[in-house]
Amino acid sequence: MKDRLFIFDTTMRDGETEPGRVHEPREKIRMARQLERMRVDVIEAGFPAASTGDFEAVQAVANAIKDSTVAGCAAPTTATSGAASRL
């Protein structure tokens, strides 16, 4: 088996940890498309359990992206893993 480097990008989720910073869904889709063009393997699009808006934004990114894997951050609790599993 060949060695392979997988790129896991957290730009969208980490960028929203700054107080008051929220990426609109269209911004997330634009960023995700650029990351996909750059051949990023996994795009962490947000924390879907944080709010209905974040869930919908992560879902919109997942629907728009075809060549990269889209991930949603979740904590090991029923509430957050349940939201992530509905994507």
C-alpha positions, 0 to 999 in steps of 0.5 A: 500500500502506498503512503498517502497524506489525507488533508482534513480542513477545519477552516469553517468550524474553527473560524466560527470559534471567534466570538461573534463570527458566523459564516453564512451558508452561502459563504460556507458553500463558496469556501467548501467549493474552493477547498474541493478544488484544492483536493482537500479530502475532508471538509469539517463544515461546522457543528450541526448540533449548535443550532438549526442554522448551523445544521442547515448550513452543514447540510447545504455544504454536504449537498453541494460537495461531491468529491470531498468528504464533508464532516460535522463536528460532534461531541460524544453525547446523544444530542450532538451525535444525533444531529451529526447522524441526521446529515 
